Amino acid sequence: MNKAAIDVAPLVLDGVERTFRSGDETLKVLRGVDLELRAGEIVALVAPSGTGKSTLLHLAGLLEAPDRGRVVVGGEEAGRLGDGERTAIRRRQIGFVYQFHHLLPEFTARENVMLPQMIAGVRRADARVRADALLGSFGLAHRLEHLPGRLSGGEKQRVAIARALANRPGILLADEPTGNLDVHTSDAVFDELLRMVRGEGVAALIATHNAALAARMDRVVTLCDGRLVEMSPD
Ligand SMILES: Nc1ncnc2c1ncn2[C@@H]1O[C@H](COP(=O)(O)OP(=O)(O)OP(=O)(O)O)[C@@H](O)[C@H]1O
């Protein structure tokens, strides 16, 4: 992959391999994944269950290290960094959204969005302004003080997306972000996710089983025999 691309793209995976071993069995899940996620682009990852989508997102999010190959975030090659630097990059540059919201139940919606900012060193007052603005953009201005237990499924997932965007990451990684919602709510939350991601200029890699949702993203990739393959629009 050419050096200029690696320097400017928010996320580059270059020849990434990942094998799992349990007992005598080895399972080579990723066999040389190449991906360049360009600034502001939204890429759908659509592949059958068990082909390695979550594994790929974990590697891209610096939660795990590949056995081989390079993961480059914002021009920094993760494998060359110490644990502290890697954690700092993850906090500053990467937002995560999962199928389940994983909000902290004892904190309000606003506090859930403030927390990652404060961990990253943002002043409390500034974190609050950002949280209120983001939650307001998701139509949740009247839910700021609610605990997650008092929010609907769609509202909880909106808060989780707001939290992922709170630190203005360069990259959003999402694993079936609306997979736990009914069809109608899923469509509405997905609309808002795309609107917000485009508005904030974040590059996003979004795993989904939903072909209709995938078709609304800038491009679609799939995993085939452990490699990433571009799917042509039809
Ligand atoms: N920590 C692990 N140890 C052993 N095997 C693992 C581990 N993590 C994942 N696997 C295996 O690797 C393969 C890919 O798993 P992964 O969760 O990445 O798939 P996926 O495409 O995200 O699936 P789904 O769509 O069902 O969530 C699966 O066969 C899984 O059992």
PDBQT file of the ligand as one rigid body, heavy atoms in Angstrom, charges set to zero:
ROOT
HETATM    1  N1  LIG A 301     -11.447 -15.404  21.236  1.00  0.00    +0.000 N 
HETATM    2  C1  LIG A 301     -11.751 -16.383  20.367  1.00  0.00    +0.000 A 
HETATM    3  N2  LIG A 301     -11.264 -17.626  20.523  1.00  0.00    +0.000 NA
HETATM    4  C2  LIG A 301     -11.550 -18.606  19.633  1.00  0.00    +0.000 A 
HETATM    5  N3  LIG A 301     -12.311 -18.424  18.529  1.00  0.00    +0.000 NA
HETATM    6  C3  LIG A 301     -12.831 -17.201  18.327  1.00  0.00    +0.000 A 
HETATM    7  C4  LIG A 301     -12.577 -16.118  19.239  1.00  0.00    +0.000 A 
HETATM    8  N4  LIG A 301     -13.223 -15.014  18.748  1.00  0.00    +0.000 NA
HETATM    9  C5  LIG A 301     -13.851 -15.409  17.618  1.00  0.00    +0.000 A 
HETATM   10  N5  LIG A 301     -13.617 -16.710  17.364  1.00  0.00    +0.000 N 
HETATM   11  C6  LIG A 301     -14.110 -17.466  16.213  1.00  0.00    +0.000 C 
HETATM   12  O1  LIG A 301     -13.741 -16.757  15.044  1.00  0.00    +0.000 OA
HETATM   13  C7  LIG A 301     -14.778 -16.789  14.056  1.00  0.00    +0.000 C 
HETATM   14  C8  LIG A 301     -15.178 -15.364  13.693  1.00  0.00    +0.000 C 
HETATM   15  O2  LIG A 301     -15.833 -14.763  14.815  1.00  0.00    +0.000 OA
HETATM   16  P1  LIG A 301     -16.463 -13.294  14.740  1.00  0.00    +0.000 P 
HETATM   17  O3  LIG A 301     -17.138 -13.039  16.044  1.00  0.00    +0.000 OA
HETATM   18  O4  LIG A 301     -15.396 -12.343  14.309  1.00  0.00    +0.000 OA
HETATM   19  O5  LIG A 301     -17.536 -13.470  13.563  1.00  0.00    +0.000 OA
HETATM   20  P2  LIG A 301     -18.677 -12.496  13.051  1.00  0.00    +0.000 P 
HETATM   21  O6  LIG A 301     -18.567 -12.453  11.560  1.00  0.00    +0.000 OA
HETATM   22  O7  LIG A 301     -18.605 -11.209  13.766  1.00  0.00    +0.000 OA
HETATM   23  O8  LIG A 301     -19.995 -13.289  13.472  1.00  0.00    +0.000 OA
HETATM   24  P3  LIG A 301     -21.474 -12.725  13.844  1.00  0.00    +0.000 P 
HETATM   25  O9  LIG A 301     -22.023 -12.083  12.603  1.00  0.00    +0.000 OA
HETATM   26  O10 LIG A 301     -22.212 -13.991  14.192  1.00  0.00    +0.000 OA
HETATM   27  O11 LIG A 301     -21.327 -11.786  14.999  1.00  0.00    +0.000 OA
HETATM   28  C9  LIG A 301     -15.899 -17.610  14.669  1.00  0.00    +0.000 C 
HETATM   29  O12 LIG A 301     -15.823 -18.925  14.187  1.00  0.00    +0.000 OA
HETATM   30  C10 LIG A 301     -15.621 -17.541  16.151  1.00  0.00    +0.000 C 
HETATM   31  O13 LIG A 301     -16.098 -18.712  16.817  1.00  0.00    +0.000 OA
ENDROOT
TORSDOF 0
